[in-house]
Structures are given as structure tokens and as C-alpha cells.
């Protein structure tokens, strides 16, 4: 097991900033180190504002772990990193009770999951027993050990990464665990122009030094206020019906073996509201919902064997489904 802890104390004041300006500053801070990947950065901010966990999938070397680190650096909160391995035990994640000879009693020693921003590297390399240790903490934000429940401090966000091409020594994530991630972000290779920019930046200054220049700009209180504003974003009834129709259709699509649950509807609503706020609006439009459909639903559905044999992807099926549903006006 490998993990590290860090507690930031210096914060750039931002209490007087309006939400769009604060979000712009967060995007600017991440842009100091990450070249391109604008969609990934916007979706990560949306998940943060929607109070959800994120699964990031991509080949090695596309800045998955680096992006998670930057997200933590922007917030004035505790940060921990856990490297998932096949020999990792649940107690290595959640903690364990240790006997104290002086008091002649057992005392609970917290594991690395007790932090605000938790980065789990290669989450699919741990066995099902260890992955199951995340069920309760991701859903209820608490850990129960020996009959006692220990609450997580707010904010609490899990950022997990996994490699989609290397399957040797990996374990498939249980469907129940996948459903606890508010979204799954697929990270693609950069374009040629973006890769040239990456090399130019690296040639001028090492990435490690650039990361140190990223400053915490959001306090827990400001994040709490931002999330309150997300909850207050206005959603018309026809937009709510549009969200429900999308999720309902996944349960009746002939290309899908398993459709999305009501938890997916709630996630789609919350992410759409966060996207609207990021884009400077206090109301949701159909485009916000459509933008959130793929990252919110792609990991919550299962294709039929026939569609899998055809080489289809979850994204392709969801795009086809969206075209069949009337967009509210």
C-alpha cells in the first residue's frame, strides 16, 4: 500500500468573488499545468459542485493522476492518495482497531480514506473485497468498524483512475460500486497541437514545478456555498420530464441488457444543474442535460451480447437513444 497526506493552509482569498469568476479561476489554475482536456476539466468541476465521486478512465500518461492532484491543490482541504494493489486489504483503506496496552482497550486508527479529496490510483487492481470497502463510505460518507460509525468530514470526494487496455491483474468493478460514481470520464489522447504545447511547457519548466505554482483558491465554506447555489439552479418541469425520459428509455432499449436506475436520474439532474452554473446560468437548458448524459450514464448501463459482438460502445448506444427522444423547447 502506498498513500500520502497533505494539508494546505495558505488560501488565496476568494470570498468576495462571484461564482462564475471563481470557477474561471479554478479552470485557469488547472490550465497552468494541463494542456487541452477542457471537457474533462469542466466535468470534474461539475462533479465537485454536484458533490459526487468521479471515475477517470484513460491510457497511461494522459494526466489522470495529475489532474486529480490539481483538483485537490485548488481546495484548502486534506488530500490522500491510495495505490490499489491485489494484496490491499479493506482495513488498509478504512482503518482498523488497535489494542492500546496503556488503556487496556481497542482504539480505532483511521485509514487513508479519512480525508477530503481521496485519489485512488488504478482502482480495478484491488480484489472485490477491498473494492467493497468503498460502498458505504462513498454512498453514506461514513465508515462502520466494530459496530461504530465514523463520519467523514465535508467535503469528501473520491477520484479514482483506471486503465482501459491493460486487464492482466485487474478486477472488474462491481455494478453497485460503479453506480456510486456520479460520472465516468473517458480521457483521450491529446491532439498534435496539444502535444506540441505539452512538450514546449515541459521544456520550459518541469511539471513538478508547475504543480507547486497551483494555489488553493477555494475554502470549504466557499465550496459549500457553491453547492448551495447548484441546488438552487432552476429546472423547468419539462426539463425534469426530459431527464426522466432519457433514463427510462435505457431500461427499454433493445441494445441494453441493463438500464440506468433512479440514482442515475438524480445524478443527471445534479450534474446538469452544475454545468448550467459553470456556464454562467441559474437555469438548466436541454443542452446541459444532453452534455451530461454520456459521462453520467455510460458506466451505469450494460450492452447486450449482440451489440458487444458488433463492437458497439455504451456511448454509441446513448447517442442513438438521445436522437429518438424529443428535445423540450
N, C-alpha and C positions, 0 to 999 in steps of 0.2 A: 504493500500500500504506500501511496505517496500523496501527501497533501501539504498545503501551506496555508498560513493565515496572515491576514494583513488588516490593519485598522487605520483608516485615513482620518486625520484630524483637521487638516487645513482645508478650508472650504472657501471658494470664491463666492461672495455674497450674491444672491440672486432673488432675494425675497421681493424686490420691487419690480421684477421683470414680469411682463405678461406671458401667458403660456406659449403663444406662437414664437415669441422671441427666445424663450428658454429652450424650446425644442430645437430651434435653429442653432442655438449654441451647442447643444448636445450633438447634433449632426456635424457641426463644424469641428468639434473636438475629435470625433471619430474619424473624420475626413483627414485629419493630420497624419494618420497612420494607415488607414485603409483606403486603397485606391479602387474606385468603382464600387461594385456591390451595393448600389444605392437601395435596391429593393430589400436586400437583407437588412440593412441598417434601419430602414423605415419600419419593417416588420418587427424587428427587435424592440424598437421604441414603442410600437403599438402593443406588443405583448407586455412590456414593462408597465405601461399605463393601464392596461386591462387586467393587471395583477395575475398574470399567468406564467406558466413554465414553457420553455421552448426546447425542441429537439432540432439540432442543426446537423444536416447530413451533407457530406461532400468528400471528395477525394482528398488525400493528404496534401497539405501545402497551400490550401486556398483560404487560409486565415480564419478558420473556425474558432480555434482556441484563442487566437489573438483578439478576435472580435469580442469574445466573452470576457476576456481580461479588461478590455477597454470599457465595456459596459459597467463593470464593477468599479473601475477607476473614476468614472464620472459621478458616482454616488458616494457620499460620505458615510459609507457603511462597511461592516465587516465582509471579508471575502475569503473563501476557502476553495481549494481545488482538490479533487479526489480522482486518482487514476484507477479506473476499474480494471481488474485483472481476474483471471479464472480462479485464483486462490483467495479472493477477497471474501470475507465473511460479513454477514449483516451487522454484527457488533462493531466491525471496523468502520462502518458508516454511521450508525446511530449512536454508538456508545455502549458501555457495559457497566455493571455494578462491580465495584472493587471493595474488598474487605479492608476496613480500617482497624488495625490492631489496637490503636490507642483508644478509640471509642467503642471497640468491640461491635461494630455494625458495618453494614454494607453502605457504600456511598456511590452515587451514580456519577460516572465520568463521561462527560459529553463527547460525542464523536464529531467529525468534521462537518456533518450535515447541519450542526448548530451554527449557522452563520446567516448572513443576509443574502448575499449572492453566492451561490454554490455552483462551481463549474465541475461537471462530471465528464472526464475525458474517456471516450470510447466506451460508452455505457453498455454496449452489446457484448463486451468481453467478460462480463461477470455472469455467473450462473443465475438461474431463475430465483433461487432462494435469496440471493443478495439483491437482485432487482426488486423482489417483493418487499424488501425492507423500505422501499421508497413509496409504497402505496399510500400508507397512512399520512406520512409527512407531506406528500405533495397535494393530497386532497384536503386533509383536515388541519395541516400546519401544526402538527404535534407528533410526538413520539411516545409510545407507551412501552415501558420497560418494567417488568416485575410488578405489574398492576398499577403503576403510577404513570400519569401522563405529564409530559413536559412540553410546554408551548414554545413555538418558535417566535422569535422577535420579528416585528414588522419593520421593513419589508422582507419578504422571503421569496426568492426566485431561484429556480433550478434551470441552468443552461447545460444541456447535455449534447455531446457530439458523438457521431458515429460515422464509420467508413462504409460506403455502399458497395464497394467492389471486393474487399478482402473478407471472405467469410470463414476462413480457417481459424478455429479457436474462438469463434463468436457464438452467441446465443441469441435466438430471436426474442425480441421484446414481447412480453405478454400483451394481448389486446387491451386488457384493463389498464396496464401501465401507459400504453400509447395514448389512450383516451384521456389521460391526466395531463398531457401536454396540450396547451391551448393551440399551438400550431407547430407544424414541422416545416422548416425552411430548407430548401434544397439550394446548395451553393454551387454555382457553375464555375468553369474556368474563366479567367479574365480575357477580354479581347486583346488583340495585338497592341492597340494603342495603350490600353491599361497596363499591360505587362511592361511596355517600354517605360511608362511612368513609374512603375514599381521599381524597376532597375535603376532609373535615374534617382529616385528618392533614396534607395539603398546605397547607391554610390556616393551620395552627398552626405548621408548620415545614417548610421545603423538603426534598425528598427527598435532595438532595445532602448536607445536614447530617445527616440521619438515617443515611445510609450511613456517614458518618465515625464515628458512635457505635457501629457494629458492630465488636466487638473480636475478634481471633484468640483462639480458646479451645482449639484442638486442635493439638498439635505433631505432626511426622511420626512420632515414636516412639509417641505415643498412637494415631494413626491405624493404624499397623502392628499394634499390639496389638488394636485394634478389628477389623481384618480377620482377625487370627488367631482371634478369638472367633467371627467369622462362619463361618470354615471348620470350627470345632468344633461348630457347631449340629447337633443330632442329627436325622437324617432316616430314618424307617422305610422298609423295603423297599417297602411298599405305596404310599408317597408317591412313591418313585422310579419305580415302575411307572406311577403316575398321570401323572407328568410325561412319561415316555416315550410313554404312550398318547396324550396330547394332541398332542405334536409329530408322532407317527406318523400321526395322523388327518389332519393338514394335508396330508400327501402323498397321501391317498386321497379327499379331499373333492372332489366334482364341481364345487363352486363355485370351486375354486382351480386356477390354471394352474401355479403353483409353490408347493411347500410349504416348510416350515422344515427346516433342516439339523441335524445333531447339535450344532453350535455353539449353536443355539438351545436345545437341551435343557440344555446346560451352563449357559447364561445364565439360563434359567428356574429351575434348581436354585439357583444362587448368589443370585439376587435374592430368591427365596422364603426362603432362609436369612437374608438381611439384613433382610427385612421382619419375620421372626419375632423377631430380636434387637431391632429398633426397637420392637416391640410388647411387649417385656419377657419373651420366652420363649427358652429354649435348645433348642427343638424345633420342627419345622415341622408345621403342620396344613394340611389341604386348602384352607382359606380363604386361606392365604398364597399358595399356588400359583395359585388362581383370580384373586386380586388382581393377580398379576404377569403373567398371560397376555397381556392386551391391550398393555401397554407393551413387553413383550419380543418379541412375535410380530408386531405389526401392520405393521412395516416389513420383515419377512422373508418375507412371502407376497405372491403376486400373484393377483388375481381373474381369472376367465375373462372374455372379452369380453362374454359374455351377461350376467353379473352386473354388470359395469360399466355396460352399457347400461340395466340396470334401476335404476341409481342406488345400488346397494348399496355398503357400505364394508367395509374389512377388519375393523373392529370388529364389525359386524353378523354377518359370517360366523363369526368366532371365538366370539361369544356363542352362536350356533346350535350350533357344534361342541361347546362345553362342555356344553350341555344334553343331548347324546347320550351323554356319557361318564359312566359310573357313578363316583360320588364314594366314595373309600375311607372306611370307618368303623373 
